[in-house]
Amino acid sequence: MQEKVNVCHSCGKKLFCLGGFFNGVILENKQTYCFDCYDYISKDEKNPQN
Ligand SMILES: [Zn+2]
């Protein structure tokens, strides 16, 4: 298994895939985010017209 490194699209934090566990989130548009930023943007999307 190959270790793949990505970078959070929002904050630039390095994201690794270790043993099949990716410590971030990949969106449908191929953008990768760390959990902190994903939590932030996902909250944003859940309240589009607040
Ligand atoms: Zn981030």
mmCIF file of the protein (N, C-alpha, C, O) and its ligand, coordinates in Angstrom:
data_MODEL
# 
_entry.id   MODEL 
# 
loop_
_entity.id 
_entity.type 
_entity.pdbx_number_of_molecules 
1 polymer     1 
2 non-polymer 1 
# 
_entity_poly.entity_id                      1 
_entity_poly.type                           'polypeptide(L)' 
_entity_poly.nstd_linkage                   no 
_entity_poly.nstd_monomer                   no 
_entity_poly.pdbx_seq_one_letter_code       MQEKVNVCHSCGKKLFCLGGFFNGVILENKQTYCFDCYDYISKDEKNPQN 
_entity_poly.pdbx_seq_one_letter_code_can   MQEKVNVCHSCGKKLFCLGGFFNGVILENKQTYCFDCYDYISKDEKNPQN 
_entity_poly.pdbx_strand_id                 A 
# 
loop_
_entity_poly_seq.entity_id 
_entity_poly_seq.num 
_entity_poly_seq.mon_id 
_entity_poly_seq.hetero 
1 1  MET n 
1 2  GLN n 
1 3  GLU n 
1 4  LYS n 
1 5  VAL n 
1 6  ASN n 
1 7  VAL n 
1 8  CYS n 
1 9  HIS n 
1 10 SER n 
1 11 CYS n 
1 12 GLY n 
1 13 LYS n 
1 14 LYS n 
1 15 LEU n 
1 16 PHE n 
1 17 CYS n 
1 18 LEU n 
1 19 GLY n 
1 20 GLY n 
1 21 PHE n 
1 22 PHE n 
1 23 ASN n 
1 24 GLY n 
1 25 VAL n 
1 26 ILE n 
1 27 LEU n 
1 28 GLU n 
1 29 ASN n 
1 30 LYS n 
1 31 GLN n 
1 32 THR n 
1 33 TYR n 
1 34 CYS n 
1 35 PHE n 
1 36 ASP n 
1 37 CYS n 
1 38 TYR n 
1 39 ASP n 
1 40 TYR n 
1 41 ILE n 
1 42 SER n 
1 43 LYS n 
1 44 ASP n 
1 45 GLU n 
1 46 LYS n 
1 47 ASN n 
1 48 PRO n 
1 49 GLN n 
1 50 ASN n 
# 
loop_
_struct_asym.id 
_struct_asym.entity_id 
A 1 
B 2 
# 
loop_
_chem_comp.id 
_chem_comp.type 
_chem_comp.mon_nstd_flag 
ASN 'L-peptide linking' y 
ASP 'L-peptide linking' y 
CYS 'L-peptide linking' y 
GLN 'L-peptide linking' y 
GLU 'L-peptide linking' y 
GLY 'peptide linking'   y 
HIS 'L-peptide linking' y 
ILE 'L-peptide linking' y 
LEU 'L-peptide linking' y 
LYS 'L-peptide linking' y 
MET 'L-peptide linking' y 
PHE 'L-peptide linking' y 
PRO 'L-peptide linking' y 
SER 'L-peptide linking' y 
THR 'L-peptide linking' y 
TYR 'L-peptide linking' y 
VAL 'L-peptide linking' y 
ZN  non-polymer         . 
# 
_pdbx_entity_nonpoly.entity_id   2 
_pdbx_entity_nonpoly.name        ? 
_pdbx_entity_nonpoly.comp_id     ZN 
# 
_pdbx_nonpoly_scheme.asym_id         B 
_pdbx_nonpoly_scheme.entity_id       2 
_pdbx_nonpoly_scheme.mon_id          ZN 
_pdbx_nonpoly_scheme.ndb_seq_num     1 
_pdbx_nonpoly_scheme.pdb_seq_num     101 
_pdbx_nonpoly_scheme.auth_seq_num    101 
_pdbx_nonpoly_scheme.pdb_mon_id      ZN 
_pdbx_nonpoly_scheme.auth_mon_id     ZN 
_pdbx_nonpoly_scheme.pdb_strand_id   A 
_pdbx_nonpoly_scheme.pdb_ins_code    . 
# 
loop_
_atom_site.group_PDB 
_atom_site.id 
_atom_site.type_symbol 
_atom_site.label_atom_id 
_atom_site.label_alt_id 
_atom_site.label_comp_id 
_atom_site.label_asym_id 
_atom_site.label_entity_id 
_atom_site.label_seq_id 
_atom_site.pdbx_PDB_ins_code 
_atom_site.Cartn_x 
_atom_site.Cartn_y 
_atom_site.Cartn_z 
_atom_site.occupancy 
_atom_site.B_iso_or_equiv 
_atom_site.pdbx_formal_charge 
_atom_site.auth_seq_id 
_atom_site.auth_comp_id 
_atom_site.auth_asym_id 
_atom_site.auth_atom_id 
_atom_site.pdbx_PDB_model_num 
ATOM   1   N  N  . MET A 1 1  ? 0.841   -1.202 0.000  1.00 0.00 ? 1   MET A N  1 
ATOM   2   C  CA . MET A 1 1  ? 0.000   0.000  0.000  1.00 0.00 ? 1   MET A CA 1 
ATOM   3   C  C  . MET A 1 1  ? 0.875   1.251  0.000  1.00 0.00 ? 1   MET A C  1 
ATOM   4   O  O  . MET A 1 1  ? 1.838   1.356  0.760  1.00 0.00 ? 1   MET A O  1 
ATOM   5   N  N  . GLN A 1 2  ? 0.525   2.174  -0.851 1.00 0.00 ? 2   GLN A N  1 
ATOM   6   C  CA . GLN A 1 2  ? 1.346   3.367  -0.982 1.00 0.00 ? 2   GLN A CA 1 
ATOM   7   C  C  . GLN A 1 2  ? 0.817   4.511  -0.131 1.00 0.00 ? 2   GLN A C  1 
ATOM   8   O  O  . GLN A 1 2  ? -0.385  4.769  -0.076 1.00 0.00 ? 2   GLN A O  1 
ATOM   9   N  N  . GLU A 1 3  ? 1.727   5.173  0.513  1.00 0.00 ? 3   GLU A N  1 
ATOM   10  C  CA . GLU A 1 3  ? 1.354   6.326  1.321  1.00 0.00 ? 3   GLU A CA 1 
ATOM   11  C  C  . GLU A 1 3  ? 1.165   7.537  0.425  1.00 0.00 ? 3   GLU A C  1 
ATOM   12  O  O  . GLU A 1 3  ? 2.078   7.920  -0.307 1.00 0.00 ? 3   GLU A O  1 
ATOM   13  N  N  . LYS A 1 4  ? 0.019   8.127  0.476  1.00 0.00 ? 4   LYS A N  1 
ATOM   14  C  CA . LYS A 1 4  ? -0.268  9.270  -0.380 1.00 0.00 ? 4   LYS A CA 1 
ATOM   15  C  C  . LYS A 1 4  ? -0.383  10.532 0.463  1.00 0.00 ? 4   LYS A C  1 
ATOM   16  O  O  . LYS A 1 4  ? -1.003  10.534 1.526  1.00 0.00 ? 4   LYS A O  1 
ATOM   17  N  N  . VAL A 1 5  ? 0.214   11.581 -0.021 1.00 0.00 ? 5   VAL A N  1 
ATOM   18  C  CA . VAL A 1 5  ? 0.197   12.830 0.716  1.00 0.00 ? 5   VAL A CA 1 
ATOM   19  C  C  . VAL A 1 5  ? -0.605  13.874 -0.050 1.00 0.00 ? 5   VAL A C  1 
ATOM   20  O  O  . VAL A 1 5  ? -0.366  14.123 -1.232 1.00 0.00 ? 5   VAL A O  1 
ATOM   21  N  N  . ASN A 1 6  ? -1.537  14.462 0.633  1.00 0.00 ? 6   ASN A N  1 
ATOM   22  C  CA . ASN A 1 6  ? -2.303  15.562 0.069  1.00 0.00 ? 6   ASN A CA 1 
ATOM   23  C  C  . ASN A 1 6  ? -2.167  16.771 0.989  1.00 0.00 ? 6   ASN A C  1 
ATOM   24  O  O  . ASN A 1 6  ? -1.587  16.694 2.072  1.00 0.00 ? 6   ASN A O  1 
ATOM   25  N  N  . VAL A 1 7  ? -2.703  17.860 0.536  1.00 0.00 ? 7   VAL A N  1 
ATOM   26  C  CA . VAL A 1 7  ? -2.653  19.089 1.336  1.00 0.00 ? 7   VAL A CA 1 
ATOM   27  C  C  . VAL A 1 7  ? -4.057  19.645 1.464  1.00 0.00 ? 7   VAL A C  1 
ATOM   28  O  O  . VAL A 1 7  ? -4.820  19.665 0.499  1.00 0.00 ? 7   VAL A O  1 
ATOM   29  N  N  . CYS A 1 8  ? -4.392  20.095 2.658  1.00 0.00 ? 8   CYS A N  1 
ATOM   30  C  CA . CYS A 1 8  ? -5.696  20.698 2.873  1.00 0.00 ? 8   CYS A CA 1 
ATOM   31  C  C  . CYS A 1 8  ? -5.853  21.917 1.966  1.00 0.00 ? 8   CYS A C  1 
ATOM   32  O  O  . CYS A 1 8  ? -4.994  22.797 1.933  1.00 0.00 ? 8   CYS A O  1 
ATOM   33  N  N  . HIS A 1 9  ? -6.959  21.952 1.235  1.00 0.00 ? 9   HIS A N  1 
ATOM   34  C  CA . HIS A 1 9  ? -7.183  23.022 0.264  1.00 0.00 ? 9   HIS A CA 1 
ATOM   35  C  C  . HIS A 1 9  ? -7.402  24.356 0.963  1.00 0.00 ? 9   HIS A C  1 
ATOM   36  O  O  . HIS A 1 9  ? -7.233  25.414 0.355  1.00 0.00 ? 9   HIS A O  1 
ATOM   37  N  N  . SER A 1 10 ? -7.770  24.311 2.216  1.00 0.00 ? 10  SER A N  1 
ATOM   38  C  CA . SER A 1 10 ? -8.101  25.536 2.938  1.00 0.00 ? 10  SER A CA 1 
ATOM   39  C  C  . SER A 1 10 ? -6.927  26.084 3.751  1.00 0.00 ? 10  SER A C  1 
ATOM   40  O  O  . SER A 1 10 ? -6.583  27.259 3.621  1.00 0.00 ? 10  SER A O  1 
ATOM   41  N  N  . CYS A 1 11 ? -6.319  25.256 4.576  1.00 0.00 ? 11  CYS A N  1 
ATOM   42  C  CA . CYS A 1 11 ? -5.295  25.751 5.496  1.00 0.00 ? 11  CYS A CA 1 
ATOM   43  C  C  . CYS A 1 11 ? -3.886  25.287 5.118  1.00 0.00 ? 11  CYS A C  1 
ATOM   44  O  O  . CYS A 1 11 ? -2.908  25.771 5.687  1.00 0.00 ? 11  CYS A O  1 
ATOM   45  N  N  . GLY A 1 12 ? -3.769  24.357 4.168  1.00 0.00 ? 12  GLY A N  1 
ATOM   46  C  CA . GLY A 1 12 ? -2.450  23.935 3.721  1.00 0.00 ? 12  GLY A CA 1 
ATOM   47  C  C  . GLY A 1 12 ? -1.809  22.851 4.566  1.00 0.00 ? 12  GLY A C  1 
ATOM   48  O  O  . GLY A 1 12 ? -0.647  22.506 4.353  1.00 0.00 ? 12  GLY A O  1 
ATOM   49  N  N  . LYS A 1 13 ? -2.555  22.307 5.530  1.00 0.00 ? 13  LYS A N  1 
ATOM   50  C  CA . LYS A 1 13 ? -2.044  21.243 6.384  1.00 0.00 ? 13  LYS A CA 1 
ATOM   51  C  C  . LYS A 1 13 ? -1.816  19.970 5.574  1.00 0.00 ? 13  LYS A C  1 
ATOM   52  O  O  . LYS A 1 13 ? -2.619  19.634 4.703  1.00 0.00 ? 13  LYS A O  1 
ATOM   53  N  N  . LYS A 1 14 ? -0.730  19.266 5.857  1.00 0.00 ? 14  LYS A N  1 
ATOM   54  C  CA . LYS A 1 14 ? -0.428  18.035 5.138  1.00 0.00 ? 14  LYS A CA 1 
ATOM   55  C  C  . LYS A 1 14 ? -1.336  16.898 5.601  1.00 0.00 ? 14  LYS A C  1 
ATOM   56  O  O  . LYS A 1 14 ? -1.579  16.716 6.794  1.00 0.00 ? 14  LYS A O  1 
ATOM   57  N  N  . LEU A 1 15 ? -1.830  16.140 4.622  1.00 0.00 ? 15  LEU A N  1 
ATOM   58  C  CA . LEU A 1 15 ? -2.729  15.027 4.920  1.00 0.00 ? 15  LEU A CA 1 
ATOM   59  C  C  . LEU A 1 15 ? -2.104  13.736 4.410  1.00 0.00 ? 15  LEU A C  1 
ATOM   60  O  O  . LEU A 1 15 ? -1.600  13.682 3.289  1.00 0.00 ? 15  LEU A O  1 
ATOM   61  N  N  . PHE A 1 16 ? -2.139  12.705 5.234  1.00 0.00 ? 16  PHE A N  1 
ATOM   62  C  CA . PHE A 1 16 ? -1.510  11.441 4.882  1.00 0.00 ? 16  PHE A CA 1 
ATOM   63  C  C  . PHE A 1 16 ? -2.537  10.316 4.820  1.00 0.00 ? 16  PHE A C  1 
ATOM   64  O  O  . PHE A 1 16 ? -3.575  10.354 5.481  1.00 0.00 ? 16  PHE A O  1 
ATOM   65  N  N  . CYS A 1 17 ? -2.215  9.318  4.005  1.00 0.00 ? 17  CYS A N  1 
ATOM   66  C  CA . CYS A 1 17 ? -3.007  8.110  3.992  1.00 0.00 ? 17  CYS A CA 1 
ATOM   67  C  C  . CYS A 1 17 ? -2.142  6.988  4.557  1.00 0.00 ? 17  CYS A C  1 
ATOM   68  O  O  . CYS A 1 17 ? -1.195  6.535  3.915  1.00 0.00 ? 17  CYS A O  1 
ATOM   69  N  N  . LEU A 1 18 ? -2.479  6.547  5.767  1.00 0.00 ? 18  LEU A N  1 
ATOM   70  C  CA . LEU A 1 18 ? -1.668  5.550  6.445  1.00 0.00 ? 18  LEU A CA 1 
ATOM   71  C  C  . LEU A 1 18 ? -2.494  4.295  6.726  1.00 0.00 ? 18  LEU A C  1 
ATOM   72  O  O  . LEU A 1 18 ? -3.496  4.341  7.439  1.00 0.00 ? 18  LEU A O  1 
ATOM   73  N  N  . GLY A 1 19 ? -2.054  3.181  6.156  1.00 0.00 ? 19  GLY A N  1 
ATOM   74  C  CA . GLY A 1 19 ? -2.748  1.919  6.422  1.00 0.00 ? 19  GLY A CA 1 
ATOM   75  C  C  . GLY A 1 19 ? -4.212  1.953  6.037  1.00 0.00 ? 19  GLY A C  1 
ATOM   76  O  O  . GLY A 1 19 ? -5.043  1.317  6.686  1.00 0.00 ? 19  GLY A O  1 
ATOM   77  N  N  . GLY A 1 20 ? -4.534  2.689  4.988  1.00 0.00 ? 20  GLY A N  1 
ATOM   78  C  CA . GLY A 1 20 ? -5.903  2.743  4.501  1.00 0.00 ? 20  GLY A CA 1 
ATOM   79  C  C  . GLY A 1 20 ? -6.748  3.798  5.179  1.00 0.00 ? 20  GLY A C  1 
ATOM   80  O  O  . GLY A 1 20 ? -7.916  3.981  4.835  1.00 0.00 ? 20  GLY A O  1 
ATOM   81  N  N  . PHE A 1 21 ? -6.164  4.495  6.143  1.00 0.00 ? 21  PHE A N  1 
ATOM   82  C  CA . PHE A 1 21 ? -6.910  5.549  6.814  1.00 0.00 ? 21  PHE A CA 1 
ATOM   83  C  C  . PHE A 1 21 ? -6.383  6.904  6.386  1.00 0.00 ? 21  PHE A C  1 
ATOM   84  O  O  . PHE A 1 21 ? -5.224  7.240  6.632  1.00 0.00 ? 21  PHE A O  1 
ATOM   85  N  N  . PHE A 1 22 ? -7.239  7.674  5.748  1.00 0.00 ? 22  PHE A N  1 
ATOM   86  C  CA . PHE A 1 22 ? -6.857  9.011  5.304  1.00 0.00 ? 22  PHE A CA 1 
ATOM   87  C  C  . PHE A 1 22 ? -7.288  10.032 6.351  1.00 0.00 ? 22  PHE A C  1 
ATOM   88  O  O  . PHE A 1 22 ? -8.464  10.120 6.703  1.00 0.00 ? 22  PHE A O  1 
ATOM   89  N  N  . ASN A 1 23 ? -6.331  10.794 6.839  1.00 0.00 ? 23  ASN A N  1 
ATOM   90  C  CA . ASN A 1 23 ? -6.644  11.723 7.932  1.00 0.00 ? 23  ASN A CA 1 
ATOM   91  C  C  . ASN A 1 23 ? -7.183  13.061 7.421  1.00 0.00 ? 23  ASN A C  1 
ATOM   92  O  O  . ASN A 1 23 ? -6.802  14.129 7.900  1.00 0.00 ? 23  ASN A O  1 
ATOM   93  N  N  . GLY A 1 24 ? -8.074  12.972 6.442  1.00 0.00 ? 24  GLY A N  1 
ATOM   94  C  CA . GLY A 1 24 ? -8.719  14.157 5.913  1.00 0.00 ? 24  GLY A CA 1 
ATOM   95  C  C  . GLY A 1 24 ? -9.959  13.747 5.155  1.00 0.00 ? 24  GLY A C  1 
ATOM   96  O  O  . GLY A 1 24 ? -10.421 12.612 5.272  1.00 0.00 ? 24  GLY A O  1 
ATOM   97  N  N  . VAL A 1 25 ? -10.504 14.672 4.371  1.00 0.00 ? 25  VAL A N  1 
ATOM   98  C  CA . VAL A 1 25 ? -11.722 14.400 3.634  1.00 0.00 ? 25  VAL A CA 1 
ATOM   99  C  C  . VAL A 1 25 ? -11.525 14.802 2.173  1.00 0.00 ? 25  VAL A C  1 
ATOM   100 O  O  . VAL A 1 25 ? -11.002 15.877 1.880  1.00 0.00 ? 25  VAL A O  1 
ATOM   101 N  N  . ILE A 1 26 ? -11.954 13.917 1.251  1.00 0.00 ? 26  ILE A N  1 
ATOM   102 C  CA . ILE A 1 26 ? -11.883 14.246 -0.167 1.00 0.00 ? 26  ILE A CA 1 
ATOM   103 C  C  . ILE A 1 26 ? -13.292 14.520 -0.675 1.00 0.00 ? 26  ILE A C  1 
ATOM   104 O  O  . ILE A 1 26 ? -14.170 13.662 -0.582 1.00 0.00 ? 26  ILE A O  1 
ATOM   105 N  N  . LEU A 1 27 ? -13.502 15.708 -1.208 1.00 0.00 ? 27  LEU A N  1 
ATOM   106 C  CA . LEU A 1 27 ? -14.810 16.064 -1.730 1.00 0.00 ? 27  LEU A CA 1 
ATOM   107 C  C  . LEU A 1 27 ? -14.985 15.546 -3.146 1.00 0.00 ? 27  LEU A C  1 
ATOM   108 O  O  . LEU A 1 27 ? -14.035 15.080 -3.775 1.00 0.00 ? 27  LEU A O  1 
ATOM   109 N  N  . GLU A 1 28 ? -16.237 15.635 -3.648 1.00 0.00 ? 28  GLU A N  1 
ATOM   110 C  CA . GLU A 1 28 ? -16.526 15.153 -4.996 1.00 0.00 ? 28  GLU A CA 1 
ATOM   111 C  C  . GLU A 1 28 ? -15.747 15.917 -6.050 1.00 0.00 ? 28  GLU A C  1 
ATOM   112 O  O  . GLU A 1 28 ? -15.472 15.388 -7.127 1.00 0.00 ? 28  GLU A O  1 
ATOM   113 N  N  . ASN A 1 29 ? -15.390 17.150 -5.750 1.00 0.00 ? 29  ASN A N  1 
ATOM   114 C  CA . ASN A 1 29 ? -14.627 17.961 -6.703 1.00 0.00 ? 29  ASN A CA 1 
ATOM   115 C  C  . ASN A 1 29 ? -13.118 17.772 -6.556 1.00 0.00 ? 29  ASN A C  1 
ATOM   116 O  O  . ASN A 1 29 ? -12.331 18.579 -7.050 1.00 0.00 ? 29  ASN A O  1 
ATOM   117 N  N  . LYS A 1 30 ? -12.716 16.675 -5.856 1.00 0.00 ? 30  LYS A N  1 
ATOM   118 C  CA . LYS A 1 30 ? -11.311 16.270 -5.719 1.00 0.00 ? 30  LYS A CA 1 
ATOM   119 C  C  . LYS A 1 30 ? -10.518 17.136 -4.751 1.00 0.00 ? 30  LYS A C  1 
ATOM   120 O  O  . LYS A 1 30 ? -9.323  16.912 -4.559 1.00 0.00 ? 30  LYS A O  1 
ATOM   121 N  N  . GLN A 1 31 ? -11.160 18.108 -4.148 1.00 0.00 ? 31  GLN A N  1 
ATOM   122 C  CA . GLN A 1 31 ? -10.446 18.931 -3.191 1.00 0.00 ? 31  GLN A CA 1 
ATOM   123 C  C  . GLN A 1 31 ? -10.337 18.201 -1.860 1.00 0.00 ? 31  GLN A C  1 
ATOM   124 O  O  . GLN A 1 31 ? -11.283 17.548 -1.418 1.00 0.00 ? 31  GLN A O  1 
ATOM   125 N  N  . THR A 1 32 ? -9.184  18.317 -1.232 1.00 0.00 ? 32  THR A N  1 
ATOM   126 C  CA . THR A 1 32 ? -8.964  17.637 0.043  1.00 0.00 ? 32  THR A CA 1 
ATOM   127 C  C  . THR A 1 32 ? -8.911  18.651 1.182  1.00 0.00 ? 32  THR A C  1 
ATOM   128 O  O  . THR A 1 32 ? -8.370  19.748 1.037  1.00 0.00 ? 32  THR A O  1 
ATOM   129 N  N  . TYR A 1 33 ? -9.482  18.262 2.307  1.00 0.00 ? 33  TYR A N  1 
ATOM   130 C  CA . TYR A 1 33 ? -9.509  19.134 3.476  1.00 0.00 ? 33  TYR A CA 1 
ATOM   131 C  C  . TYR A 1 33 ? -9.159  18.329 4.719  1.00 0.00 ? 33  TYR A C  1 
ATOM   132 O  O  . TYR A 1 33 ? -9.427  17.130 4.794  1.00 0.00 ? 33  TYR A O  1 
ATOM   133 N  N  . CYS A 1 34 ? -8.556  19.007 5.692  1.00 0.00 ? 34  CYS A N  1 
ATOM   134 C  CA . CYS A 1 34 ? -8.374  18.373 6.989  1.00 0.00 ? 34  CYS A CA 1 
ATOM   135 C  C  . CYS A 1 34 ? -9.731  18.355 7.705  1.00 0.00 ? 34  CYS A C  1 
ATOM   136 O  O  . CYS A 1 34 ? -10.677 19.010 7.266  1.00 0.00 ? 34  CYS A O  1 
ATOM   137 N  N  . PHE A 1 35 ? -9.819  17.617 8.788  1.00 0.00 ? 35  PHE A N  1 
ATOM   138 C  CA . PHE A 1 35 ? -11.109 17.477 9.469  1.00 0.00 ? 35  PHE A CA 1 
ATOM   139 C  C  . PHE A 1 35 ? -11.616 18.806 10.016 1.00 0.00 ? 35  PHE A C  1 
ATOM   140 O  O  . PHE A 1 35 ? -12.820 19.062 10.011 1.00 0.00 ? 35  PHE A O  1 
ATOM   141 N  N  . ASP A 1 36 ? -10.713 19.642 10.482 1.00 0.00 ? 36  ASP A N  1 
ATOM   142 C  CA . ASP A 1 36 ? -11.118 20.932 11.034 1.00 0.00 ? 36  ASP A CA 1 
ATOM   143 C  C  . ASP A 1 36 ? -11.780 21.796 9.976  1.00 0.00 ? 36  ASP A C  1 
ATOM   144 O  O  . ASP A 1 36 ? -12.836 22.382 10.215 1.00 0.00 ? 36  ASP A O  1 
ATOM   145 N  N  . CYS A 1 37 ? -11.162 21.876 8.810  1.00 0.00 ? 37  CYS A N  1 
ATOM   146 C  CA . CYS A 1 37 ? -11.698 22.720 7.745  1.00 0.00 ? 37  CYS A CA 1 
ATOM   147 C  C  . CYS A 1 37 ? -12.955 22.087 7.147  1.00 0.00 ? 37  CYS A C  1 
ATOM   148 O  O  . CYS A 1 37 ? -13.897 22.795 6.792  1.00 0.00 ? 37  CYS A O  1 
ATOM   149 N  N  . TYR A 1 38 ? -12.972 20.770 7.037  1.00 0.00 ? 38  TYR A N  1 
ATOM   150 C  CA . TYR A 1 38 ? -14.157 20.108 6.505  1.00 0.00 ? 38  TYR A CA 1 
ATOM   151 C  C  . TYR A 1 38 ? -15.356 20.341 7.428  1.00 0.00 ? 38  TYR A C  1 
ATOM   152 O  O  . TYR A 1 38 ? -16.477 20.562 6.971  1.00 0.00 ? 38  TYR A O  1 
ATOM   153 N  N  . ASP A 1 39 ? -15.098 20.288 8.712  1.00 0.00 ? 39  ASP A N  1 
ATOM   154 C  CA . ASP A 1 39 ? -16.162 20.540 9.675  1.00 0.00 ? 39  ASP A CA 1 
ATOM   155 C  C  . ASP A 1 39 ? -16.711 21.954 9.496  1.00 0.00 ? 39  ASP A C  1 
ATOM   156 O  O  . ASP A 1 39 ? -17.913 22.195 9.602  1.00 0.00 ? 39  ASP A O  1 
ATOM   157 N  N  . TYR A 1 40 ? -15.796 22.872 9.225  1.00 0.00 ? 40  TYR A N  1 
ATOM   158 C  CA . TYR A 1 40 ? -16.193 24.273 9.047  1.00 0.00 ? 40  TYR A CA 1 
ATOM   159 C  C  . TYR A 1 40 ? -17.026 24.434 7.777  1.00 0.00 ? 40  TYR A C  1 
ATOM   160 O  O  . TYR A 1 40 ? -18.103 25.030 7.827  1.00 0.00 ? 40  TYR A O  1 
ATOM   161 N  N  . ILE A 1 41 ? -16.558 23.922 6.651  1.00 0.00 ? 41  ILE A N  1 
ATOM   162 C  CA . ILE A 1 41 ? -17.268 24.111 5.376  1.00 0.00 ? 41  ILE A CA 1 
ATOM   163 C  C  . ILE A 1 41 ? -18.535 23.287 5.329  1.00 0.00 ? 41  ILE A C  1 
ATOM   164 O  O  . ILE A 1 41 ? -19.507 23.700 4.697  1.00 0.00 ? 41  ILE A O  1 
ATOM   165 N  N  . SER A 1 42 ? -18.557 22.125 5.982  1.00 0.00 ? 42  SER A N  1 
ATOM   166 C  CA . SER A 1 42 ? -19.764 21.306 5.957  1.00 0.00 ? 42  SER A CA 1 
ATOM   167 C  C  . SER A 1 42 ? -20.887 21.962 6.755  1.00 0.00 ? 42  SER A C  1 
ATOM   168 O  O  . SER A 1 42 ? -22.062 21.843 6.409  1.00 0.00 ? 42  SER A O  1 
ATOM   169 N  N  . LYS A 1 43 ? -20.514 22.648 7.814  1.00 0.00 ? 43  LYS A N  1 
ATOM   170 C  CA . LYS A 1 43 ? -21.515 23.412 8.559  1.00 0.00 ? 43  LYS A CA 1 
ATOM   171 C  C  . LYS A 1 43 ? -22.064 24.537 7.695  1.00 0.00 ? 43  LYS A C  1 
ATOM   172 O  O  . LYS A 1 43 ? -23.253 24.854 7.726  1.00 0.00 ? 43  LYS A O  1 
ATOM   173 N  N  . ASP A 1 44 ? -21.164 25.127 6.928  1.00 0.00 ? 44  ASP A N  1 
ATOM   174 C  CA . ASP A 1 44 ? -21.555 26.206 6.032  1.00 0.00 ? 44  ASP A CA 1 
ATOM   175 C  C  . ASP A 1 44 ? -22.583 25.718 5.008  1.00 0.00 ? 44  ASP A C  1 
ATOM   176 O  O  . ASP A 1 44 ? -23.572 26.395 4.729  1.00 0.00 ? 44  ASP A O  1 
ATOM   177 N  N  . GLU A 1 45 ? -22.328 24.533 4.458  1.00 0.00 ? 45  GLU A N  1 
ATOM   178 C  CA . GLU A 1 45 ? -23.201 24.003 3.415  1.00 0.00 ? 45  GLU A CA 1 
ATOM   179 C  C  . GLU A 1 45 ? -24.557 23.583 3.946  1.00 0.00 ? 45  GLU A C  1 
ATOM   180 O  O  . GLU A 1 45 ? -25.556 23.588 3.227  1.00 0.00 ? 45  GLU A O  1 
ATOM   181 N  N  . LYS A 1 46 ? -24.571 23.218 5.229  1.00 0.00 ? 46  LYS A N  1 
ATOM   182 C  CA . LYS A 1 46 ? -25.831 22.779 5.801  1.00 0.00 ? 46  LYS A CA 1 
ATOM   183 C  C  . LYS A 1 46 ? -26.766 23.950 6.118  1.00 0.00 ? 46  LYS A C  1 
ATOM   184 O  O  . LYS A 1 46 ? -27.961 23.766 6.345  1.00 0.00 ? 46  LYS A O  1 
ATOM   185 N  N  . ASN A 1 47 ? -26.194 25.158 6.127  1.00 0.00 ? 47  ASN A N  1 
ATOM   186 C  CA . ASN A 1 47 ? -26.992 26.354 6.379  1.00 0.00 ? 47  ASN A CA 1 
ATOM   187 C  C  . ASN A 1 47 ? -26.776 27.373 5.263  1.00 0.00 ? 47  ASN A C  1 
ATOM   188 O  O  . ASN A 1 47 ? -26.183 28.429 5.483  1.00 0.00 ? 47  ASN A O  1 
ATOM   189 N  N  . PRO A 1 48 ? -27.267 27.047 4.054  1.00 0.00 ? 48  PRO A N  1 
ATOM   190 C  CA . PRO A 1 48 ? -26.990 27.902 2.901  1.00 0.00 ? 48  PRO A CA 1 
ATOM   191 C  C  . PRO A 1 48 ? -27.673 29.262 2.976  1.00 0.00 ? 48  PRO A C  1 
ATOM   192 O  O  . PRO A 1 48 ? -27.147 30.269 2.501  1.00 0.00 ? 48  PRO A O  1 
ATOM   193 N  N  . GLN A 1 49 ? -28.839 29.268 3.573  1.00 0.00 ? 49  GLN A N  1 
ATOM   194 C  CA . GLN A 1 49 ? -29.567 30.543 3.637  1.00 0.00 ? 49  GLN A CA 1 
ATOM   195 C  C  . GLN A 1 49 ? -30.051 30.789 5.058  1.00 0.00 ? 49  GLN A C  1 
ATOM   196 O  O  . GLN A 1 49 ? -31.247 30.784 5.349  1.00 0.00 ? 49  GLN A O  1 
ATOM   197 N  N  . ASN A 1 50 ? -29.093 30.999 5.912  1.00 0.00 ? 50  ASN A N  1 
ATOM   198 C  CA . ASN A 1 50 ? -29.452 31.198 7.308  1.00 0.00 ? 50  ASN A CA 1 
ATOM   199 C  C  . ASN A 1 50 ? -29.780 32.665 7.597  1.00 0.00 ? 50  ASN A C  1 
ATOM   200 O  O  . ASN A 1 50 ? -30.105 33.012 8.732  1.00 0.00 ? 50  ASN A O  1 
HETATM 201 ZN ZN . ZN  B 2 .  ? -7.411  22.532 6.873  1.00 0.00 2 101 ZN  A ZN 1 
# 
